[in-house]
């Protein structure tokens, strides 16, 4: 799963929530997204431990930070609809 796709899907869920259509959001889908994002982050952490170039380490750290933010958003959303 590409990170961009996950962010777009999460944004669409937030739009539904804001427009009063939270009942159309399946909590299982959000939970699955959290699992996928977490797995992606774990993979990036593995790459980070093997990275040698500082520029690659910085890119991986930035991706991890983005994933952390998206995981938090998804957890918040799950609390709102659950």
FIKOLZA-1660 file (N, C-alpha, C; in steps of 0.1 Angstrom, whole numbers, plus 5000, padded with zeros to 4 digits):
% residues 82
   i   px   py   pz ch aa at
   1 5008 4988 5000  A  X  N
   1 5000 5000 5000  A  X CA
   1 5009 5012 5000  A  X  C
   2 5006 5021 4991  A  X  N
   2 5014 5034 4991  A  X CA
   2 5009 5043 5001  A  X  C
   3 5018 5051 5007  A  X  N
   3 5014 5060 5018  A  X CA
   3 5005 5071 5012  A  X  C
   4 5007 5075 5000  A  X  N
   4 4998 5085 4995  A  X CA
   4 4984 5080 4994  A  X  C
   5 4982 5068 4990  A  X  N
   5 4968 5062 4989  A  X CA
   5 4962 5062 5003  A  X  C
   6 4969 5058 5013  A  X  N
   6 4964 5057 5027  A  X CA
   6 4960 5071 5032  A  X  C
   7 4968 5081 5029  A  X  N
   7 4965 5094 5033  A  X CA
   7 4952 5099 5026  A  X  C
   8 4951 5097 5013  A  X  N
   8 4939 5101 5006  A  X CA
   8 4927 5094 5011  A  X  C
   9 4928 5081 5015  A  X  N
   9 4916 5074 5020  A  X CA
   9 4912 5079 5034  A  X  C
  10 4922 5082 5042  A  X  N
  10 4920 5088 5055  A  X CA
  10 4914 5101 5054  A  X  C
  11 4918 5109 5045  A  X  N
  11 4912 5123 5042  A  X CA
  11 4898 5121 5038  A  X  C
  12 4895 5111 5030  A  X  N
  12 4881 5109 5026  A  X CA
  12 4872 5105 5038  A  X  C
  13 4877 5097 5047  A  X  N
  13 4870 5094 5059  A  X CA
  13 4867 5106 5068  A  X  C
  14 4877 5115 5069  A  X  N
  14 4875 5127 5076  A  X CA
  14 4865 5136 5070  A  X  C
  15 4865 5137 5057  A  X  N
  15 4854 5145 5050  A  X CA
  15 4840 5139 5053  A  X  C
  16 4839 5126 5053  A  X  N
  16 4826 5120 5057  A  X CA
  16 4822 5123 5071  A  X  C
  17 4832 5123 5080  A  X  N
  17 4829 5126 5094  A  X CA
  17 4825 5140 5095  A  X  C
  18 4831 5150 5089  A  X  N
  18 4828 5164 5089  A  X CA
  18 4814 5166 5083  A  X  C
  19 4810 5159 5073  A  X  N
  19 4797 5161 5066  A  X CA
  19 4786 5153 5073  A  X  C
  20 4789 5147 5084  A  X  N
  20 4778 5140 5092  A  X CA
  20 4775 5126 5087  A  X  C
  21 4784 5120 5079  A  X  N
  21 4782 5107 5073  A  X CA
  21 4791 5097 5080  A  X  C
  22 4794 5098 5093  A  X  N
  22 4803 5089 5100  A  X CA
  22 4798 5075 5100  A  X  C
  23 4785 5073 5099  A  X  N
  23 4779 5060 5100  A  X CA
  23 4783 5052 5087  A  X  C
  24 4787 5058 5077  A  X  N
  24 4792 5051 5065  A  X CA
  24 4806 5047 5065  A  X  C
  25 4813 5050 5076  A  X  N
  25 4827 5046 5078  A  X CA
  25 4827 5033 5086  A  X  C
  26 4833 5023 5080  A  X  N
  26 4834 5010 5086  A  X CA
  26 4846 5009 5096  A  X  C
  27 4844 5008 5109  A  X  N
  27 4855 5008 5118  A  X CA
  27 4865 4997 5115  A  X  C
  28 4861 4986 5109  A  X  N
  28 4870 4975 5105  A  X CA
  28 4880 4980 5095  A  X  C
  29 4875 4989 5086  A  X  N
  29 4884 4994 5075  A  X CA
  29 4895 5003 5081  A  X  C
  30 4890 5011 5091  A  X  N
  30 4900 5020 5098  A  X CA
  30 4910 5012 5106  A  X  C
  31 4906 5002 5112  A  X  N
  31 4915 4993 5120  A  X CA
  31 4925 4986 5110  A  X  C
  32 4920 4982 5099  A  X  N
  32 4929 4976 5089  A  X CA
  32 4939 4986 5084  A  X  C
  33 4935 4998 5082  A  X  N
  33 4944 5009 5078  A  X CA
  33 4955 5011 5088  A  X  C
  34 4951 5011 5101  A  X  N
  34 4961 5013 5112  A  X CA
  34 4971 5002 5111  A  X  C
  35 4966 4990 5110  A  X  N
  35 4975 4978 5109  A  X CA
  35 4985 4980 5097  A  X  C
  36 4980 4983 5086  A  X  N
  36 4989 4985 5074  A  X CA
  36 4999 4996 5076  A  X  C
  37 4994 5007 5081  A  X  N
  37 5004 5018 5083  A  X CA
  37 5014 5015 5094  A  X  C
  38 5010 5007 5104  A  X  N
  38 5020 5003 5114  A  X CA
  38 5030 4993 5108  A  X  C
  39 5025 4984 5100  A  X  N
  39 5034 4975 5093  A  X CA
  39 5044 4982 5084  A  X  C
  40 5039 4992 5077  A  X  N
  40 5048 5000 5068  A  X CA
  40 5058 5007 5076  A  X  C
  41 5055 5013 5088  A  X  N
  41 5064 5020 5096  A  X CA
  41 5075 5010 5102  A  X  C
  42 5071 4998 5105  A  X  N
  42 5080 4988 5110  A  X CA
  42 5090 4985 5099  A  X  C
  43 5086 4984 5087  A  X  N
  43 5094 4981 5076  A  X CA
  43 5104 4992 5074  A  X  C
  44 5100 5005 5075  A  X  N
  44 5108 5016 5073  A  X CA
  44 5119 5017 5084  A  X  C
  45 5115 5013 5096  A  X  N
  45 5125 5013 5107  A  X CA
  45 5135 5002 5105  A  X  C
  46 5132 4991 5099  A  X  N
  46 5142 4981 5095  A  X CA
  46 5151 4987 5085  A  X  C
  47 5146 4994 5075  A  X  N
  47 5154 5000 5065  A  X CA
  47 5164 5011 5071  A  X  C
  48 5158 5018 5080  A  X  N
  48 5166 5028 5087  A  X CA
  48 5178 5023 5094  A  X  C
  49 5176 5011 5101  A  X  N
  49 5187 5005 5108  A  X CA
  49 5198 5001 5099  A  X  C
  50 5195 4998 5086  A  X  N
  50 5205 4994 5076  A  X CA
  50 5210 5005 5068  A  X  C
  51 5204 5017 5068  A  X  N
  51 5208 5028 5060  A  X CA
  51 5222 5033 5064  A  X  C
  52 5230 5037 5054  A  X  N
  52 5243 5042 5057  A  X CA
  52 5243 5057 5054  A  X  C
  53 5238 5061 5043  A  X  N
  53 5238 5075 5038  A  X CA
  53 5229 5084 5048  A  X  C
  54 5235 5095 5052  A  X  N
  54 5226 5104 5060  A  X CA
  54 5214 5109 5053  A  X  C
  55 5215 5111 5040  A  X  N
  55 5203 5116 5033  A  X CA
  55 5192 5106 5033  A  X  C
  56 5196 5093 5031  A  X  N
  56 5186 5082 5031  A  X CA
  56 5180 5081 5045  A  X  C
  57 5188 5082 5056  A  X  N
  57 5183 5082 5069  A  X CA
  57 5173 5093 5072  A  X  C
  58 5176 5105 5067  A  X  N
  58 5167 5116 5069  A  X CA
  58 5154 5114 5062  A  X  C
  59 5154 5109 5049  A  X  N
  59 5142 5106 5042  A  X CA
  59 5133 5095 5049  A  X  C
  60 5140 5085 5054  A  X  N
  60 5132 5075 5061  A  X CA
  60 5126 5080 5074  A  X  C
  61 5134 5088 5081  A  X  N
  61 5129 5095 5093  A  X CA
  61 5116 5103 5090  A  X  C
  62 5117 5110 5079  A  X  N
  62 5106 5119 5075  A  X CA
  62 5093 5110 5072  A  X  C
  63 5096 5099 5065  A  X  N
  63 5085 5090 5062  A  X CA
  63 5079 5085 5075  A  X  C
  64 5087 5081 5084  A  X  N
  64 5082 5076 5097  A  X CA
  64 5074 5086 5104  A  X  C
  65 5078 5099 5104  A  X  N
  65 5071 5109 5111  A  X CA
  65 5057 5111 5104  A  X  C
  66 5057 5110 5091  A  X  N
  66 5044 5111 5084  A  X CA
  66 5035 5099 5087  A  X  C
  67 5041 5088 5088  A  X  N
  67 5033 5076 5092  A  X CA
  67 5028 5077 5106  A  X  C
  68 5036 5082 5115  A  X  N
  68 5031 5084 5129  A  X CA
  68 5019 5094 5129  A  X  C
  69 5020 5104 5122  A  X  N
  69 5009 5114 5122  A  X CA
  69 4996 5108 5116  A  X  C
  70 4998 5100 5106  A  X  N
  70 4986 5093 5099  A  X CA
  70 4980 5082 5109  A  X  C
  71 4989 5075 5116  A  X  N
  71 4984 5065 5125  A  X CA
  71 4976 5072 5136  A  X  C
  72 4981 5083 5141  A  X  N
  72 4974 5091 5152  A  X CA
  72 4960 5096 5146  A  X  C
  73 4960 5101 5134  A  X  N
  73 4947 5105 5128  A  X CA
  73 4938 5094 5127  A  X  C
  74 4942 5082 5123  A  X  N
  74 4934 5071 5121  A  X CA
  74 4928 5066 5135  A  X  C
  75 4937 5066 5145  A  X  N
  75 4932 5062 5158  A  X CA
  75 4922 5072 5164  A  X  C
  76 4924 5085 5161  A  X  N
  76 4914 5094 5166  A  X CA
  76 4901 5092 5159  A  X  C
  77 4902 5090 5145  A  X  N
  77 4889 5087 5138  A  X CA
  77 4882 5075 5143  A  X  C
  78 4890 5064 5146  A  X  N
  78 4884 5052 5151  A  X CA
  78 4877 5055 5164  A  X  C
  79 4883 5063 5173  A  X  N
  79 4876 5067 5186  A  X CA
  79 4863 5074 5183  A  X  C
  80 4863 5083 5173  A  X  N
  80 4851 5090 5170  A  X CA
  80 4839 5082 5164  A  X  C
  81 4843 5072 5156  A  X  N
  81 4832 5064 5150  A  X CA
  81 4829 5051 5158  A  X  C
  82 4838 5047 5167  A  X  N
  82 4836 5035 5174  A  X CA
  82 4828 5036 5186  A  X  C
% end
